[in-house]
């Protein structure tokens, strides 16, 4: 294959060049690669988590509960914020650089000797590397977050024993379809024959699709609000306390993942744990309680400074911004914030900007290190329809924007893109694996 035949390019450049293939939905390329490696995705029990928002939080919480229960756990999520190894965890630690390089070289060798039409995308290659790493590390359970959609997403090659679908909203419509029903159909594509599926409460047209797919596949469906329920008790920006009721009940469960929306996400993780317990795993009640308490997920309502407030959130679509606004209203009713933002081209960016208006007193737009980002000048030009010129500013580089925000005495919310969250965490010197500030370099 001519494109990748040069041994002069590094393994990392080879991986980055796969981005040139963009997004290609379908399972053929992933299956073809995995076949070369003896189907590693079949060597452990797996759980698939799809949805529009909250799927990463659910996957992270469930993996932590499983780890606390004594299992060796693999976790595959996307995108990463700073370090690409954030995507592939084993027992709450990123895989080693050695294992990452080994997996990459194995994939590269196969790709360079395969027909051009089987060349994987960046995401497909990473997915195969994750499944290889999990087999190498002998994980017992892999919790896998779906990248986009579900039915034709590369992750859907796993023979999941359990599927979880978080809230479904409008996102990636150019790939998944223009309506809620279209997108729901793609998400429901992860449901496996005669395997249980757990769903968040959904809009009627979304639930109708999920229910029909579950019925067609003879899969038992459990729905939040009907079969189990999470109810918030207390919340601030650092802690969420909620009760859970269903076949089993818990009172006073706590998590560091805060925001009203996380009540349902954490309830999904609890219900998934109870379901896995019924399927033969041993997940003690104490492990559920302790596991939830220990969950950390960077870039999700993360406090970088308390006074004045500097809040970082990865809300990157209209659904995400809706829950961010809801959380801000819960904790700081009626308060307005200065906003630093950047948005990708494939989002409903005009709608997102309008959604920020009620809680924003001024906007700063910045650029990102990706061609997928909208020019900050374009965003600024649009918001000037609604805001006076003195309340709108463009700071092209994230480094300069971070310096300005850090030195400001105002309360800030940084949101709009996970790419922006990652660049901010780098500038802030935050360890994305632990959530702690890195020691300063001398």
FENHUFEN-V786528 format. One record per backbone hydrogen bond with DSSP energy under -0.5 kcal/mol. NH is the residue of the N-H (numbers start at 1). CO is the residue of the C=O. E is the energy in kcal/mol with one decimal. If there is no record, write none. Layout:
NH/CO/E, NH/CO/E
//
This chain:
4/1/-0.9, 5/2/-1.2, 9/6/-0.7, 14/10/-2.3, 15/11/-2.2, 16/12/-2.5, 17/13/-2.4, 18/14/-0.8, 18/15/-0.9, 19/16/-1.7, 20/17/-1.8, 21/18/-1.5, 22/19/-2.2, 24/22/-0.6, 26/152/-2.8, 31/27/-2.8, 32/28/-2.4, 33/29/-2.0, 34/30/-2.5, 35/31/-2.1, 36/32/-1.0, 36/33/-0.6, 37/33/-0.8, 37/34/-0.7, 38/35/-1.4, 39/34/-2.3, 42/39/-1.8, 43/40/-1.9, 45/140/-1.8, 47/142/-2.5, 48/162/-2.0, 49/144/-2.6, 50/164/-2.9, 52/167/-2.5, 53/167/-1.3, 58/54/-2.3, 59/55/-2.5, 60/56/-2.6, 61/57/-2.4, 62/58/-2.7, 63/59/-2.3, 64/60/-1.8, 65/61/-2.2, 66/62/-2.4, 67/63/-2.3, 68/64/-2.5, 69/65/-1.3, 70/67/-1.8, 71/66/-2.1, 73/71/-0.7, 74/141/-2.8, 75/89/-2.6, 76/143/-2.4, 77/75/-0.5, 77/87/-1.8, 86/83/-2.5, 87/84/-1.5, 88/85/-1.1, 89/75/-2.8, 89/87/-0.6, 90/93/-3.0, 91/73/-3.0, 93/90/-0.9, 95/88/-2.2, 100/96/-2.4, 101/97/-2.7, 102/98/-2.5, 103/99/-2.4, 104/100/-2.3, 105/101/-2.5, 106/102/-2.0, 107/103/-2.3, 108/104/-2.7, 109/105/-2.4, 110/106/-1.7, 111/107/-2.6, 112/108/-2.7, 113/109/-0.5, 113/110/-1.0, 114/111/-1.7, 118/115/-1.8, 119/116/-2.1, 122/18/-0.8, 125/121/-2.4, 126/122/-2.1, 127/123/-2.3, 128/124/-2.2, 129/125/-2.3, 130/126/-2.3, 131/127/-2.1, 132/128/-2.3, 133/129/-2.5, 134/130/-2.5, 135/131/-1.7, 136/132/-2.6, 137/133/-2.6, 138/135/-1.0, 139/134/-2.3, 140/72/-3.0, 141/72/-1.7, 142/45/-2.6, 143/74/-3.1, 144/47/-3.2, 144/142/-0.6, 145/76/-3.0, 145/143/-0.5, 146/49/-2.8, 151/186/-1.9, 153/150/-1.0, 156/153/-2.2, 157/154/-1.1, 158/155/-1.8, 160/158/-1.9, 161/46/-2.5, 162/46/-0.9, 163/196/-1.9, 164/48/-2.5, 165/198/-2.9, 166/50/-2.9, 166/164/-0.5, 169/167/-0.5, 171/169/-0.7, 175/172/-1.6, 176/172/-2.6, 177/173/-1.8, 183/179/-2.2, 184/180/-2.7, 185/181/-2.2, 186/182/-1.6, 187/183/-2.5, 188/184/-2.8, 189/186/-1.0, 190/187/-1.5, 191/188/-1.8, 194/217/-3.1, 195/192/-1.9, 197/220/-3.0, 198/163/-2.6, 199/222/-3.0, 200/165/-2.4, 206/203/-0.9, 207/203/-2.6, 208/204/-2.1, 209/205/-1.2, 210/206/-2.3, 211/207/-2.9, 212/208/-1.9, 213/209/-2.4, 214/210/-2.5, 215/211/-2.3, 216/212/-2.6, 217/213/-1.9, 218/215/-1.2, 219/214/-3.0, 222/197/-2.4, 224/199/-2.5, 225/228/-3.6, 226/223/-1.8, 227/223/-3.0, 228/223/-1.0, 229/245/-2.6, 231/243/-2.6, 233/241/-3.3, 234/241/-1.5, 236/239/-2.2, 240/255/-2.5, 241/234/-2.9, 242/253/-2.6, 243/231/-2.7, 244/250/-2.8, 245/229/-2.6, 250/244/-2.7, 253/242/-2.5, 255/240/-2.0, 256/292/-0.6, 258/256/-1.0, 262/259/-1.7, 263/260/-1.4, 264/260/-0.6, 265/261/-1.4, 266/262/-3.0, 267/263/-1.9, 268/264/-2.2, 269/265/-1.8, 270/266/-2.3, 271/267/-2.8, 272/268/-2.5, 273/269/-2.0, 274/270/-2.4, 275/271/-2.3, 276/272/-2.4, 277/273/-2.0, 278/274/-1.8, 279/275/-1.2, 280/277/-1.3, 281/276/-2.2, 283/281/-0.7, 284/282/-0.6, 288/284/-1.3, 289/285/-1.9, 290/286/-3.0, 291/287/-2.6, 292/288/-2.0, 293/289/-1.4, 294/290/-1.2, 294/291/-0.6, 295/291/-0.6, 295/292/-0.9, 300/297/-1.0, 301/299/-0.6, 302/312/-2.9, 304/302/-0.7, 304/310/-3.0, 305/310/-1.1, 310/305/-2.6, 311/412/-2.5, 312/302/-2.9, 313/414/-2.8, 314/299/-2.0, 321/317/-2.3, 322/318/-1.9, 323/319/-1.7, 324/320/-1.9, 325/321/-2.7, 326/322/-2.0, 327/323/-2.1, 328/324/-2.5, 329/325/-2.4, 330/326/-1.9, 331/327/-2.2, 332/328/-3.4, 335/332/-2.0, 337/359/-2.6, 338/411/-2.4, 339/362/-2.3, 340/413/-1.9, 341/339/-0.5, 341/364/-2.4, 342/415/-0.8, 345/372/-3.7, 347/344/-1.3, 349/347/-2.1, 352/348/-2.4, 353/349/-2.5, 354/350/-2.1, 355/351/-2.0, 356/352/-1.1, 357/353/-0.9, 359/356/-1.1, 360/357/-1.3, 361/337/-2.6, 362/337/-0.8, 363/391/-2.8, 364/339/-2.7, 365/393/-2.8, 366/341/-1.7, 367/396/-2.3, 370/368/-1.3, 373/370/-1.4, 374/343/-2.7, 378/375/-0.6, 379/375/-1.7, 380/376/-2.5, 381/377/-2.3, 382/378/-1.8, 383/379/-2.2, 384/380/-1.5, 385/382/-1.6, 386/383/-1.9, 387/383/-2.0, 391/388/-2.0, 392/389/-1.6, 393/363/-1.8, 395/365/-2.8, 395/393/-0.5, 401/397/-2.3, 402/398/-3.1, 403/399/-2.0, 404/400/-2.1, 405/401/-2.5, 406/402/-3.0, 407/403/-1.8, 408/404/-0.8, 408/405/-0.7, 412/309/-2.9, 413/338/-2.3, 414/311/-3.0, 415/340/-1.8, 415/413/-0.5, 416/315/-1.9, 421/417/-1.9, 422/418/-2.3, 423/419/-2.2, 424/420/-2.6, 425/421/-2.3, 426/422/-1.9, 427/423/-2.2, 428/424/-2.5, 429/425/-0.6, 429/426/-0.9, 430/425/-2.5, 431/436/-3.1, 432/430/-0.8, 435/431/-3.0, 438/429/-3.6
//
